[in-house]
Amino acid sequence: MASPQKKTLLYRLLKWRYRNISNKNFILILSIFIGFTAGLISLLLKNITHLIQVVLESDIISWQTSFYFIIPVIGLLMVYIFTKFIIKKDVKSAIPLILYSLSKKDGVIKRINGYLPLILAPITVGFGGSVGLLGPAIGSGSTLSSDISNLFKLDTKTRFLLIGCAAAGAISAVFKSPLAGLVFAVEVFSLDLTLTSLLPLLFASVSSIITSYFFLGDEVLFRFDVLEKFDIYDTPFYIILGIGTAFASIYFTKMYFGILHFFDRFSKKIHRLLIGGLAIGIMLYFIPPLYGEGLGFINDLLHGDHITAIGKSPFDHMTDNIWIVIALLAGITVFKAVAMTATFAAGGSGGIIIPTMVMGSALGNVVSKVINNLGIGFQVSEANFTLLGMAGLIAGVLHAPLTSIFLIAEITSSYELFVPLMITTAISFIISKNKIEHNIYTRELAEQGDLLTHDKDQTVLTLMNLGDCIETNFISVKSNFTLKQLLSEAVAKSNRNLFPVIDEMDHLIGIVKLDDIRDIMFDITLYHKTTVEMLMSTTTTIIVFEEDDAKTVMKKFQDTGVWNLPVIKDGKYHGFISKSKLLTSYRRKLINFTR
């Protein structure tokens, strides 16, 4: 609890802010600060991970390659010990956690969940876990945005916007791509792109890039210039790549949930750790590029050095054959999704964006090499197809086609590939979206009815809290009550026209409506002859508090035409929700969300 002195200081700060800074300008100031901190967080994660890898790689060189598979187990064991015995909290994936907090927690993120990846992600990735650092950077920046919003008593919509600023800032700092960061916040977090939201997102992106330039100078993640421009005769190959990345995206998503489901069979986390860690180690032994994020692998492919990209493996003596090289790159395409998911299932912490790009770069390079070596008289740019493969996988796996287009365009500092990017990403997105409606981030939330979308009506219904609509000031009665008891103990003491009938275990067994007894309530000859059981009517439509959301309840009111529906919580009668109360709550939430 904050001390009285701190509370007074905060009160003075808030008072000064309200008097001297308009809400619009204050949000812009906060967006700049959040962009700056998101950039710092991204750089911090990158540098800690790089330090761990440098230390380990210097030792690995002196070891036999056969011991390579031990490293991921050590890293995952460190994460396991830290989470089980020190903080006693499970690791949660950053972006799904953010999306859940947006839909059900008004954007409030628990600090332990947001800041924990700052420690666990570098350990996981540094020790060979095949995941990325971008997701944890977005998660930590979003948690900071949530904390700042709580500190300054900002409304829910502003909190959402600042969380989007953190995501835009993290992506901008990592890739030095402000537009991609802005579009990612809009596509993935379902923010409305209006003038009110555009400026803060841009300010956050720019301040984050400035932070990156200040600490890293001109260093960029991918240094590449497009040398071969768009050729109309290559269009069929772009279509083929789009179809290929679509099916690879579907494979990626299904493999992700399939492996997680397989690991759910093991009740003990230590068993998951050992199996996952050993599986990752074995894959690293045969396919070294699966180690860590894999950004170096992408850079090597972009510069045409597939031998360095593949690394030292048991197949070194066979890499003079281009088809063996193609097979090895195809293996990376296939096993990157497996290694990434095994890392998560074993308890590791990280993100999926960079692994998606690694898988896409390998696939794009494979397609280009196959075209160039089939002897059909066509030659395509392997570097360009590497970039297009990355874009196709991002569009298909994350369902974020615009993000993928602007990201690759900004990475190359050129719009020469804009038409091929649109062809590849559009095909990949359409096919994968039709096959798998929701991406990795949103599937579980969508199944629970907790997913925010660009549909304002759907979003408002998702944001509504049914608990706020429940009315409990109804007097309940027993089925053995006489008409006289009903009138004296319920009707006379209530201003409601409904009376729930419950049994000894508080289970709802019926409802007595005032309109149904109005004709007999003054007939004293029936006072002792008539019981509640004779007067009550059963209800076939109820609201189950643990299962139904606002959208479901709205549909129940529409289907039944009634004005009140009983609420059952933990199997027992809890109260009623009225249509008028629900619509009032919806209207208020809509006003707050769209103003």
ZAMARGU-4260 file (C-alpha; in steps of 0.2 Angstrom, whole numbers, plus 5000, padded with zeros to 4 digits):
<rodrens>
0) 5000/5000/5000 | 5007/5017/4995 | 5012/5029/5010 | 5001/5044/5013 | 5016/5055/5007
5) 5016/5046/4990 | 4997/5047/4989 | 4998/5066/4992 | 5012/5068/4979 | 5002/5058/4966
10) 4986/5068/4970 | 4996/5084/4967 | 5004/5077/4951 | 4986/5072/4944 | 4979/5089/4949
15) 4993/5098/4940 | 4991/5088/4925 | 4972/5091/4924 | 4975/5109/4926 | 4989/5112/4914
20) 4989/5098/4901 | 4974/5093/4890 | 4970/5075/4889 | 4975/5074/4870 | 4992/5081/4873
25) 4995/5070/4889 | 4991/5055/4879 | 5004/5060/4866 | 5017/5063/4879 | 5014/5046/4887
30) 5015/5038/4869 | 5032/5045/4867 | 5038/5039/4884 | 5030/5022/4881 | 5039/5021/4864
35) 5055/5025/4872 | 5054/5012/4886 | 5048/4999/4873 | 5063/5002/4863 | 5074/5001/4879
40) 5065/4984/4883 | 5068/4977/4866 | 5087/4982/4867 | 5088/4975/4884 | 5081/4958/4879
45) 5092/4957/4864 | 5108/4962/4873 | 5106/4950/4888 | 5102/4936/4876 | 5117/4940/4865
50) 5128/4940/4880 | 5122/4923/4886 | 5125/4916/4868 | 5142/4923/4867 | 5147/4915/4883
55) 5139/4898/4879 | 5146/4898/4861 | 5164/4901/4866 | 5162/4885/4877 | 5153/4875/4864
60) 5167/4877/4852 | 5179/4868/4864 | 5166/4854/4867 | 5161/4840/4856 | 5146/4844/4845
65) 5138/4828/4852 | 5135/4838/4868 | 5126/4852/4859 | 5109/4845/4864 | 5112/4847/4883
70) 5112/4866/4882 | 5093/4868/4879 | 5089/4857/4894 | 5100/4867/4905 | 5091/4883/4900
75) 5074/4876/4902 | 5079/4869/4919 | 5084/4886/4925 | 5067/4893/4919 | 5059/4878/4928
80) 5068/4881/4945 | 5065/4900/4944 | 5046/4898/4940 | 5043/4884/4952 | 5053/4889/4968
85) 5056/4908/4967 | 5041/4916/4959 | 5029/4901/4960 | 5021/4907/4944 | 5018/4899/4927
90) 5025/4906/4911 | 5011/4913/4900 | 5013/4918/4882 | 5014/4937/4880 | 5002/4942/4866
95) 4988/4930/4870 | 4989/4937/4888 | 4988/4954/4882 | 4973/4950/4871 | 4964/4942/4886
100) 4967/4957/4897 | 4960/4968/4883 | 4944/4958/4882 | 4941/4953/4900 | 4951/4964/4911
105) 4949/4981/4904 | 4968/4981/4898 | 4974/4978/4916 | 4989/4966/4915 | 4997/4959/4931
110) 5015/4964/4933 | 5022/4947/4937 | 5015/4941/4920 | 5021/4956/4910 | 5039/4958/4917
115) 5043/4940/4920 | 5048/4937/4902 | 5062/4950/4904 | 5071/4937/4914 | 5065/4920/4907
120) 5065/4924/4888 | 5084/4928/4887 | 5087/4912/4897 | 5076/4902/4885 | 5083/4909/4869
125) 5101/4911/4875 | 5102/4893/4879 | 5095/4887/4862 | 5076/4888/4864 | 5069/4890/4847
130) 5058/4905/4851 | 5059/4924/4848 | 5061/4939/4859 | 5049/4951/4851 | 5033/4944/4859
135) 5041/4946/4877 | 5046/4964/4872 | 5028/4968/4867 | 5022/4959/4883 | 5033/4969/4895
140) 5030/4986/4886 | 5011/4983/4887 | 5012/4979/4905 | 5021/4996/4908 | 5008/5004/4898
145) 4994/4996/4909 | 5003/5002/4925 | 5005/5020/4918 | 4987/5020/4914 | 4982/5014/4931
150) 4994/5027/4939 | 4986/5042/4930 | 4968/5035/4931 | 4966/5034/4912 | 4950/5027/4905
155) 4949/5009/4897 | 4950/5015/4879 | 4966/5026/4882 | 4973/5011/4891 | 4970/5000/4875
160) 4978/5013/4864 | 4994/5014/4875 | 4996/4996/4875 | 4995/4997/4856 | 5008/5010/4857
165) 5020/4998/4867 | 5017/4985/4853 | 5021/4997/4839 | 5036/5003/4848 | 5043/4986/4851
170) 5042/4981/4833 | 5048/4998/4827 | 5064/4996/4838 | 5068/4979/4833 | 5065/4981/4814
175) 5066/5000/4813 | 5050/4999/4804 | 5037/5012/4811 | 5023/5008/4799 | 5024/4990/4802
180) 5023/4993/4821 | 5008/5004/4819 | 4999/4992/4807 | 5003/4977/4819 | 4994/4986/4833
185) 4979/4989/4822 | 4978/4972/4815 | 4982/4961/4830 | 4975/4971/4844 | 4960/4977/4834
190) 4963/4995/4837 | 4953/5008/4827 | 4964/5018/4815 | 4957/5035/4818 | 4966/5052/4820
195) 4965/5050/4838 | 4974/5034/4838 | 4985/5037/4823 | 4996/5051/4831 | 5000/5042/4848
200) 5005/5026/4838 | 5016/5036/4826 | 5024/5045/4841 | 5027/5029/4850 | 5035/5021/4834
205) 5046/5036/4831 | 5052/5038/4848 | 5056/5019/4849 | 5066/5020/4833 | 5076/5036/4839
210) 5080/5025/4855 | 5086/5011/4844 | 5097/5023/4833 | 5104/5031/4849 | 5110/5015/4856
215) 5114/5005/4840 | 5117/5018/4827 | 5114/5012/4809 | 5114/4994/4814 | 5099/4985/4807
220) 5092/4968/4810 | 5092/4964/4791 | 5104/4973/4780 | 5098/4970/4762 | 5095/4980/4746
225) 5083/4974/4732 | 5094/4972/4717 | 5081/4963/4706 | 5065/4972/4703 | 5048/4965/4699
230) 5046/4955/4683 | 5029/4951/4677 | 5034/4935/4670 | 5038/4929/4688 | 5020/4931/4693
235) 5016/4913/4692 | 5030/4909/4704 | 5024/4922/4717 | 5007/4913/4716 | 5015/4896/4719
240) 5025/4904/4734 | 5009/4911/4741 | 5000/4894/4740 | 5015/4886/4748 | 5016/4899/4762
245) 4998/4896/4765 | 4999/4878/4767 | 5015/4880/4778 | 5005/4892/4789 | 4991/4879/4791
250) 5004/4866/4795 | 5013/4879/4808 | 4996/4882/4817 | 4991/4864/4818 | 5008/4858/4823
255) 5008/4871/4837 | 4992/4866/4845 | 4995/4847/4841 | 5011/4847/4850 | 5004/4857/4865
260) 4990/4844/4866 | 5003/4830/4866 | 5013/4838/4880 | 4996/4840/4890 | 4997/4822/4893
265) 5011/4824/4905 | 5005/4830/4922 | 5022/4834/4929 | 5031/4849/4922 | 5048/4841/4925
270) 5043/4827/4913 | 5038/4840/4900 | 5054/4849/4902 | 5065/4833/4900 | 5055/4827/4885
275) 5054/4844/4876 | 5072/4849/4881 | 5079/4833/4874 | 5069/4834/4858 | 5075/4852/4855
280) 5093/4846/4858 | 5092/4832/4846 | 5084/4843/4832 | 5099/4856/4836 | 5112/4842/4833
285) 5105/4838/4816 | 5099/4856/4811 | 5110/4869/4820 | 5100/4884/4813 | 5085/4880/4825
290) 5096/4887/4839 | 5089/4902/4847 | 5079/4915/4837 | 5088/4912/4820 | 5090/4929/4814
295) 5108/4925/4808 | 5101/4911/4797 | 5089/4924/4789 | 5103/4936/4785 | 5114/4922/4778
300) 5100/4917/4766 | 5098/4935/4761 | 5116/4937/4756 | 5116/4920/4747 | 5127/4911/4759
305) 5116/4895/4762 | 5131/4885/4768 | 5134/4897/4783 | 5115/4897/4785 | 5114/4878/4787
310) 5129/4878/4799 | 5140/4863/4804 | 5130/4847/4804 | 5132/4828/4801 | 5128/4832/4783
315) 5142/4844/4780 | 5151/4832/4767 | 5135/4832/4757 | 5132/4850/4754 | 5140/4851/4738
320) 5124/4844/4731 | 5112/4858/4729 | 5097/4846/4731 | 5104/4841/4748 | 5105/4859/4753
325) 5087/4861/4747 | 5082/4846/4758 | 5091/4853/4773 | 5082/4870/4771 | 5066/4861/4769
330) 5070/4852/4785 | 5072/4869/4794 | 5055/4874/4787 | 5047/4858/4794 | 5056/4857/4811
335) 5056/4876/4816 | 5038/4875/4821 | 5041/4858/4830 | 5056/4866/4839 | 5047/4882/4844
340) 5032/4873/4851 | 5042/4860/4860 | 5051/4875/4868 | 5035/4882/4874 | 5028/4865/4880
345) 5044/4862/4890 | 5041/4878/4900 | 5051/4890/4890 | 5047/4909/4887 | 5047/4918/4871
350) 5037/4923/4855 | 5032/4916/4839 | 5034/4931/4827 | 5053/4928/4824 | 5051/4909/4822
355) 5038/4912/4809 | 5050/4923/4799 | 5063/4910/4800 | 5052/4897/4794 | 5046/4908/4780
360) 5063/4913/4774 | 5068/4895/4773 | 5053/4890/4763 | 5055/4905/4751 | 5073/4901/4748
365) 5068/4883/4745 | 5055/4887/4732 | 5067/4899/4723 | 5081/4886/4723 | 5069/4873/4716
370) 5064/4884/4702 | 5082/4889/4698 | 5088/4871/4697 | 5074/4862/4689 | 5081/4866/4672
375) 5065/4875/4665 | 5074/4890/4659 | 5068/4902/4673 | 5079/4911/4686 | 5072/4920/4701
380) 5080/4930/4715 | 5083/4919/4729 | 5085/4934/4741 | 5068/4941/4735 | 5059/4925/4738
385) 5067/4923/4755 | 5059/4940/4759 | 5043/4935/4751 | 5042/4919/4761 | 5044/4928/4777
390) 5029/4939/4772 | 5019/4925/4767 | 5021/4916/4783 | 5017/4931/4794 | 5001/4934/4784
395) 4996/4916/4785 | 5001/4912/4803 | 4997/4929/4812 | 4983/4933/4800 | 4992/4950/4798
400) 4994/4953/4779 | 4997/4972/4780 | 5010/4970/4794 | 5019/4958/4783 | 5019/4969/4768
405) 5025/4985/4777 | 5038/4975/4787 | 5047/4968/4772 | 5045/4985/4762 | 5053/4994/4777
410) 5067/4981/4780 | 5072/4983/4762 | 5070/5002/4762 | 5061/4999/4745 | 5044/4997/4738
415) 5051/4987/4723 | 5044/4971/4730 | 5027/4979/4734 | 5017/4970/4720 | 5025/4953/4724
420) 5022/4955/4742 | 5003/4959/4739 | 5002/4944/4728 | 5010/4932/4740 | 5003/4938/4756
425) 4985/4940/4749 | 4985/4922/4743 | 4993/4915/4759 | 4981/4925/4770 | 4965/4920/4760
430) 4969/4902/4760 | 4975/4900/4778 | 4960/4911/4785 | 4947/4900/4776 | 4955/4885/4783
435) 4959/4891/4800 | 4948/4905/4806 | 4958/4911/4820 | 4977/4913/4822 | 4988/4906/4836
440) 4985/4921/4847 | 4966/4922/4846 | 4960/4904/4844 | 4958/4900/4862 | 4950/4917/4865
445) 4938/4915/4851 | 4932/4898/4857 | 4928/4906/4874 | 4920/4921/4866 | 4932/4933/4873
450) 4940/4939/4857 | 4940/4958/4852 | 4938/4962/4834 | 4935/4977/4822 | 4917/4974/4824
455) 4912/4987/4836 | 4896/4978/4841 | 4905/4962/4844 | 4919/4971/4854 | 4907/4980/4865
460) 4898/4964/4869 | 4914/4956/4873 | 4920/4970/4884 | 4904/4970/4894 | 4904/4962/4912
465) 4888/4952/4915 | 4891/4953/4933 | 4887/4971/4933 | 4870/4968/4925 | 4864/4955/4938
470) 4851/4961/4950 | 4849/4951/4966 | 4835/4961/4975 | 4822/4948/4972 | 4814/4939/4986
475) 4814/4920/4984 | 4801/4908/4990 | 4799/4889/4993 | 4787/4878/4983 | 4777/4873/4999
480) 4773/4891/5003 | 4754/4894/5004 | 4747/4909/4994 | 4745/4918/5011 | 4764/4916/5014
485) 4768/4921/4997 | 4758/4937/4999 | 4764/4942/5016 | 4783/4936/5015 | 4786/4941/4997
490) 4774/4951/4988 | 4771/4964/5002 | 4790/4966/5005 | 4795/4967/4987 | 4794/4980/4973
495) 4798/4967/4960 | 4785/4957/4950 | 4795/4941/4949 | 4798/4928/4963 | 4811/4914/4961
500) 4806/4898/4968 | 4821/4888/4976 | 4823/4872/4985 | 4833/4868/5001 | 4849/4868/4991
505) 4845/4885/4983 | 4842/4877/4966 | 4830/4886/4955 | 4814/4876/4952 | 4802/4889/4945
510) 4796/4907/4945 | 4780/4915/4951 | 4775/4930/4941 | 4764/4944/4950 | 4753/4945/4934
515) 4749/4926/4936 | 4742/4928/4954 | 4734/4946/4952 | 4717/4938/4949 | 4717/4927/4965
520) 4728/4937/4977 | 4713/4945/4986 | 4703/4928/4987 | 4705/4924/5005 | 4697/4907/5002
525) 4712/4901/4992 | 4725/4908/5005 | 4728/4891/5013 | 4722/4879/4999 | 4734/4886/4985
530) 4753/4883/4986 | 4767/4891/4977 | 4770/4874/4968 | 4753/4876/4960 | 4756/4894/4955
535) 4774/4893/4948 | 4779/4891/4931 | 4795/4883/4925 | 4808/4892/4915 | 4817/4883/4901
540) 4829/4897/4897 | 4842/4902/4910 | 4859/4911/4910 | 4873/4901/4916 | 4885/4913/4924
545) 4901/4903/4921 | 4897/4899/4902 | 4887/4913/4895 | 4893/4929/4888 | 4884/4946/4884
550) 4882/4940/4866 | 4874/4924/4871 | 4863/4932/4883 | 4857/4945/4870 | 4852/4931/4859
555) 4843/4922/4873 | 4832/4938/4875 | 4829/4939/4857 | 4824/4921/4855 | 4812/4920/4870
560) 4805/4938/4870 | 4805/4939/4889 | 4811/4954/4899 | 4820/4945/4913 | 4830/4929/4914
565) 4836/4920/4929 | 4855/4918/4932 | 4863/4902/4939 | 4880/4903/4947 | 4889/4887/4953
570) 4873/4878/4950 | 4862/4889/4962 | 4850/4903/4959 | 4860/4919/4959 | 4848/4933/4953
575) 4840/4940/4937 | 4846/4950/4922 | 4833/4961/4914 | 4834/4966/4895 | 4833/4984/4900
580) 4848/4983/4912 | 4858/4974/4899 | 4854/4986/4885 | 4858/5001/4897 | 4875/4993/4901
585) 4878/4990/4882 | 4874/5008/4878 | 4886/5015/4891 | 4900/5003/4886 | 4897/5008/4868
590) 4898/5027/4872 | 4914/5025/4882 | 4922/5014/4869 | 4918/5025/4854 | 4920/5043/4861
</rodrens>
